[in-house]
Amino acid sequence: MSTAAVTAPDTRGSFLRARLASLLAIAPLGAWTVVHIWNNLAVYQGGLVWEQSVHTKSPISTLVTSVVVLAPLVLHTIWGLRRLTDFRPNNGSYNYFNNLKYILQRASAVGVLLFILAHLWLAFFHPRFVEGHPESFNDIAYEMRFNAPTLPVYVLGTLGVAYHLANGIYTAAMGWGVAVGRNGMKNVQILSALLFIVTLAMSWGALYGLWSAGATVPAPAVH
């Protein structure tokens, strides 16, 4: 049996897995991330509106969120961790800028994973399973203002999310054949840069709103 015959199925399988992973990351995860960030901008309408905006409304919406968001997130994470083992910049075929984007995409993947775990603990698991209630606006705002590591973690974490999403869409567009030719690649790169700027501005705007509100909220009760 020839080497080509042996490696062809694996190559095709890797190609399909990469396309599926990019689709799962963009369609449910990317869209949900932008909506989630937008919902957090309700901070400028007050604590009650913020809580109504970010809290899951019913058990059905919790189930839908789990299926539409968490399942693709787990699959994308597993695929991404496997891809990290193939982490190899290619200075021979790509210029410095493209290699830098490649390295930042891999580095941001690790940072985003750690940030998601920290965010889930602060905004979901700790309030619900330790405190016994959904996340409170006052608690989150106080954390942002007075718990020293929280704000830097969120600033860097949302920076990583914005970059990973925007650059991921750019590479997915090339992989799916959407960006064809120099002009097509340039147009998609401009769109991904705009997405990065808008997503980051929304994220940091929401963080600033929470940090500012933290100056006026009472300290959380000690249990």
SETOR-781169 format. One line per field, with one value per residue (C-alpha): chain; residue number from 1; x negated, y negated, z; residue in one letter. Coordinates in Angstrom, 1 decimal. Each point is the difference from the previous one (the first is absolute). Layout:
// residues N
kette: A, ...
nr: NUM, ...
east: X, ...
north: Y, ...
up: Z, ...
rest: A, ...
This chain:
// residues 223
kette: A, A, A, A, A, A, A, A, A, A, A, A, A, A, A, A, A, A, A, A, A, A, A, A, A, A, A, A, A, A, A, A, A, A, A, A, A, A, A, A, A, A, A, A, A, A, A, A, A, A, A, A, A, A, A, A, A, A, A, A, A, A, A, A, A, A, A, A, A, A, A, A, A, A, A, A, A, A, A, A, A, A, A, A, A, A, A, A, A, A, A, A, A, A, A, A, A, A, A, A, A, A, A, A, A, A, A, A, A, A, A, A, A, A, A, A, A, A, A, A, A, A, A, A, A, A, A, A, A, A, A, A, A, A, A, A, A, A, A, A, A, A, A, A, A, A, A, A, A, A, A, A, A, A, A, A, A, A, A, A, A, A, A, A, A, A, A, A, A, A, A, A, A, A, A, A, A, A, A, A, A, A, A, A, A, A, A, A, A, A, A, A, A, A, A, A, A, A, A, A, A, A, A, A, A, A, A, A, A, A, A, A, A, A, A, A, A, A, A, A, A, A, A
nr: 1, 2, 3, 4, 5, 6, 7, 8, 9, 10, 11, 12, 13, 14, 15, 16, 17, 18, 19, 20, 21, 22, 23, 24, 25, 26, 27, 28, 29, 30, 31, 32, 33, 34, 35, 36, 37, 38, 39, 40, 41, 42, 43, 44, 45, 46, 47, 48, 49, 50, 51, 52, 53, 54, 55, 56, 57, 58, 59, 60, 61, 62, 63, 64, 65, 66, 67, 68, 69, 70, 71, 72, 73, 74, 75, 76, 77, 78, 79, 80, 81, 82, 83, 84, 85, 86, 87, 88, 89, 90, 91, 92, 93, 94, 95, 96, 97, 98, 99, 100, 101, 102, 103, 104, 105, 106, 107, 108, 109, 110, 111, 112, 113, 114, 115, 116, 117, 118, 119, 120, 121, 122, 123, 124, 125, 126, 127, 128, 129, 130, 131, 132, 133, 134, 135, 136, 137, 138, 139, 140, 141, 142, 143, 144, 145, 146, 147, 148, 149, 150, 151, 152, 153, 154, 155, 156, 157, 158, 159, 160, 161, 162, 163, 164, 165, 166, 167, 168, 169, 170, 171, 172, 173, 174, 175, 176, 177, 178, 179, 180, 181, 182, 183, 184, 185, 186, 187, 188, 189, 190, 191, 192, 193, 194, 195, 196, 197, 198, 199, 200, 201, 202, 203, 204, 205, 206, 207, 208, 209, 210, 211, 212, 213, 214, 215, 216, 217, 218, 219, 220, 221, 222, 223
east: 0.0, -1.4, -0.8, 2.5, 2.8, -0.9, -0.2, 2.9, 2.8, -1.7, -0.7, 3.6, 1.2, -2.3, 1.4, 3.6, -0.7, -1.6, 3.0, 2.5, -1.9, -0.1, 3.7, 0.9, -2.2, 1.5, 3.7, 1.1, -3.0, -0.9, 3.5, 0.9, -3.2, 0.9, 3.6, -1.3, -2.4, 2.8, 2.3, -2.6, 0.1, 3.4, -2.3, 0.6, 3.7, -0.4, -0.5, 3.5, 0.0, -3.4, 1.1, 3.1, -2.2, -2.7, 1.9, 1.4, 3.8, 1.2, -1.1, 0.8, -2.4, -2.6, 0.3, -0.2, -3.0, -1.7, 0.6, -0.6, -3.0, -1.6, 0.0, -1.8, -2.3, -1.1, -0.5, -1.9, -2.2, -0.8, -0.9, -2.0, -2.0, -0.9, -1.0, -2.4, -2.2, -0.5, -1.0, -2.6, -0.6, -0.9, -2.5, -0.8, 3.5, 1.5, -1.2, -0.7, 3.5, 1.9, -2.3, 0.6, 3.7, -0.3, -2.0, 2.4, 2.9, -1.5, -1.0, 3.4, 1.6, -1.7, 0.7, 3.7, 0.4, -1.4, 2.1, 3.2, -0.7, -0.5, 3.1, 2.1, -1.1, 0.6, 3.2, 1.6, -1.3, -0.9, 3.2, 2.3, -1.7, -1.8, 2.2, 3.3, 1.2, -0.7, -2.7, 0.8, -0.8, -1.3, -2.3, -1.5, -0.4, -1.7, -2.3, -1.0, -0.7, -1.6, -1.4, -3.4, -0.4, 3.5, -0.1, -3.4, 1.1, 3.1, -1.8, -2.5, 2.6, 2.3, -2.9, -0.9, 3.7, 0.3, -3.2, 0.6, 3.5, -1.0, -3.1, 1.8, 2.7, -2.8, -1.7, 3.3, 0.9, -3.2, 0.5, 3.6, -1.0, 2.0, -3.1, -1.3, -2.8, -2.0, 3.0, 2.3, -2.6, -0.5, 3.8, 0.4, -3.0, 1.5, 3.3, -1.7, -2.0, 3.3, 1.6, -3.0, 0.2, 3.8, 0.0, -2.9, 1.7, 3.3, -1.9, -2.1, 3.0, 2.0, -3.0, -0.3, 3.7, -0.3, -3.2, 1.6, 3.1, -2.2, -0.8, 3.6, 1.2, -0.1, -2.6, 1.3, 1.2, -2.5, 1.3
north: 0.0, -3.4, -2.8, -2.2, 2.6, 0.2, -3.7, -1.2, 1.0, -1.5, -3.2, -0.2, 0.7, -2.8, -2.4, 0.8, -0.3, -3.4, -1.2, 1.3, -1.6, -3.4, 0.3, 0.8, -2.8, -2.7, 0.9, 0.7, -1.1, -3.1, -1.3, 0.9, -1.8, -3.2, 0.1, 0.7, -2.9, -2.2, 1.1, -1.1, -3.5, -0.2, -1.0, -3.6, 0.4, 1.1, 3.2, 1.4, -0.4, 1.6, 3.0, 0.5, -0.3, 2.6, 2.5, 3.1, -0.4, 3.7, 3.6, 0.3, -2.9, 1.6, 3.2, -1.8, -1.9, 3.2, 1.7, -3.0, -1.5, 2.4, 3.1, -1.8, -1.7, 3.4, 1.4, -3.1, 0.1, 3.7, -0.6, -3.1, 1.8, 2.7, -2.7, -1.5, 3.1, -1.0, -3.5, -0.9, -3.5, 0.1, -2.8, 1.5, -0.2, -2.9, -3.5, -1.4, -1.5, 3.2, 2.1, -2.5, 0.3, 3.8, 0.0, -2.5, 2.2, 3.0, -2.0, -1.7, 3.4, 1.0, -3.3, 0.0, 3.5, -1.1, -3.1, 1.9, 2.3, -3.0, -1.8, 3.1, 0.3, -3.7, -0.5, 3.4, 2.8, -2.0, -2.1, 2.9, 2.9, -1.8, -3.0, 1.7, -2.7, -1.3, -2.5, -3.4, -3.3, -1.4, 2.9, 0.0, -3.8, 0.1, 2.7, -2.1, -3.0, 1.4, 3.5, -0.9, 3.0, -0.1, -3.1, 0.8, 3.6, -1.2, -2.6, 2.5, 2.7, -2.0, -1.2, 3.6, 0.9, -2.9, 0.9, 3.7, -0.5, -2.6, 1.8, 3.3, -1.3, -1.2, 3.4, 1.8, -2.2, 1.1, 3.6, 0.0, -1.7, -3.2, -2.2, 0.7, -2.0, -2.9, -2.4, 2.5, 0.7, -3.7, -0.7, 2.9, -1.3, -3.5, 1.5, 2.1, -3.0, -2.0, 2.9, 0.1, -3.7, 0.0, 3.1, -1.3, -3.4, 1.6, 2.3, -2.8, -2.3, 2.6, 0.5, -3.7, -0.2, 2.7, -1.5, -3.4, 1.5, 1.8, -3.3, -0.4, 3.5, 1.5, 2.6, 3.6, 1.7, 2.3, 3.6
up: 0.0, -0.9, 2.4, -1.7, 0.5, 3.7, 0.7, -2.2, 2.3, 3.0, -1.9, -1.1, 3.5, 1.4, -2.6, 0.8, 3.8, -0.6, -2.0, 2.6, 2.8, -1.7, -0.8, 3.6, 1.3, -2.2, -0.4, 3.6, 2.1, -1.9, -0.3, 3.6, 1.2, -1.7, 1.3, 3.5, -0.1, -1.3, 2.8, 2.5, -1.3, 1.9, 2.9, -1.0, 0.6, 3.6, 2.0, -0.4, -3.8, -0.1, 2.0, -2.2, -3.1, 1.0, 2.1, -1.7, -0.1, 0.4, 0.2, -3.7, -0.8, 2.2, -2.0, -3.3, 1.2, 1.0, -3.3, -2.3, 1.9, 2.5, -2.2, -2.9, 2.5, 1.4, -3.5, -1.2, 3.1, -0.5, -3.7, 0.9, 2.7, -2.6, -2.5, 2.6, -0.4, -3.6, 0.8, -2.6, -1.4, -3.7, -0.7, -3.4, -1.4, 1.8, 0.9, 3.5, 0.4, -0.9, 2.2, 2.9, -0.5, 0.0, 3.3, 1.6, -1.0, 1.7, 3.1, 0.3, -0.2, 3.3, 1.6, -1.1, 1.4, 3.4, -0.1, -0.7, 3.0, 2.2, -1.3, 0.4, 3.6, 0.9, -1.9, 0.1, 2.2, 3.1, 0.3, -0.8, 1.8, 2.8, 0.6, -1.1, -2.4, -3.5, -0.4, 1.6, -1.7, 3.3, 0.5, -3.5, 0.0, 3.5, -1.3, -3.0, 2.2, 3.1, -0.7, -1.6, -2.4, -1.4, -2.2, -1.6, -0.6, -1.8, -2.0, -1.3, -0.3, -2.1, -2.1, -0.7, -0.8, -2.5, -1.8, 0.0, -1.4, -2.6, -1.3, 0.1, -2.3, -2.4, -0.1, -0.3, -3.0, -1.7, 1.0, -1.3, -3.2, 0.8, -0.3, -3.5, -1.5, 1.3, 0.1, 1.6, 2.8, 0.5, 0.3, 2.5, 2.0, 0.2, 1.2, 2.6, 1.2, 0.3, 1.9, 2.4, 0.7, 0.5, 2.2, 2.1, 0.4, 1.1, 2.4, 1.6, 0.0, 2.1, 2.3, 0.5, 0.9, 2.6, 1.4, 0.3, 1.6, 2.5, 1.8, 1.1, 0.8, 3.5, 0.8, -0.3, 3.2, 1.6, 0.3
rest: M, S, T, A, A, V, T, A, P, D, T, R, G, S, F, L, R, A, R, L, A, S, L, L, A, I, A, P, L, G, A, W, T, V, V, H, I, W, N, N, L, A, V, Y, Q, G, G, L, V, W, E, Q, S, V, H, T, K, S, P, I, S, T, L, V, T, S, V, V, V, L, A, P, L, V, L, H, T, I, W, G, L, R, R, L, T, D, F, R, P, N, N, G, S, Y, N, Y, F, N, N, L, K, Y, I, L, Q, R, A, S, A, V, G, V, L, L, F, I, L, A, H, L, W, L, A, F, F, H, P, R, F, V, E, G, H, P, E, S, F, N, D, I, A, Y, E, M, R, F, N, A, P, T, L, P, V, Y, V, L, G, T, L, G, V, A, Y, H, L, A, N, G, I, Y, T, A, A, M, G, W, G, V, A, V, G, R, N, G, M, K, N, V, Q, I, L, S, A, L, L, F, I, V, T, L, A, M, S, W, G, A, L, Y, G, L, W, S, A, G, A, T, V, P, A, P, A, V, H
